[in-house]
Amino acid sequence: MHVGWSVEGSIGTDMKIDALYISADTQITNRVEDLNDKYETSVLMTGELYDLLSEKGQAAVKCIDHVIIN
């Protein structure tokens, strides 16, 4: 999970329309999601999201690594 901005657009045909989200933050979210397999987890979050949690929320999660995503 990550927090940030994105631009939403619709792509498709008259028969099927899908939403498309584009931004650097969307790419970070996709990379973090891909790391779930490596760490054998179902949920990972970035530091940006962690910083927005309350103290109680921060106490409920565990830091497993520090990763730089380019």
N, C-alpha and C positions, 0 to 999 in steps of 0.2 A: 504494500500500500504506500501511496505517496500523495502529497498534496501539491497542487500547482494549478496552472491555467491550461486551457486547451480551446481549440476552435472546433465546433461541431458542424458537420456538413452531411448532406444526404447524398448517397450514391446508389445507383441501380437503374432499374427499368420500371415501366408502368406496372409490371407484375410483382416486382419485389424491390423494396427499398431498404437499405441498411444505413445505419448511422456510422459516420467516420469521425474520429477525434484525432486532431493533429496538433502536436507541440513537442518541445523538448521534454516537458514533464511527462507526456504520454510515453515517450520512448524510455524514460527512466522507469516508469511504472512497469513497462513490459520487461525490462532487464531485471528488475527486482523480482517480478513474478517468475521468471526463468530460473532464478537462484533458489527457488523452493526445492527443486529436485536435488541440487547440490547439498543443501543443508538439511534435507529430509524434513521439511516443515510444510505446514499448510498456509501459514501467514507470515510474511515478513513486512517490515515497514522501514521507511527511510528516517533519517535523523530529523528532517524537516517536519514530518508528521509527529514524531516523538516529542519534539519541542512544543507542539500545540496541545499535548495531553495534560490533564490535571496532574497534580502530584500523586494522587491515588492511581490514576491511569498509568503513569510512568513506573510506579512501584509494582504494577501488575505484569510488566513485560520484562524480558531478559535480553540483554545485549549479547549476541552470539559472535559478532565479528564487526570489523570496520572495513568497508569496501569503498574504493573510489571508482565511480562509474563515469567513463568518458563519453 
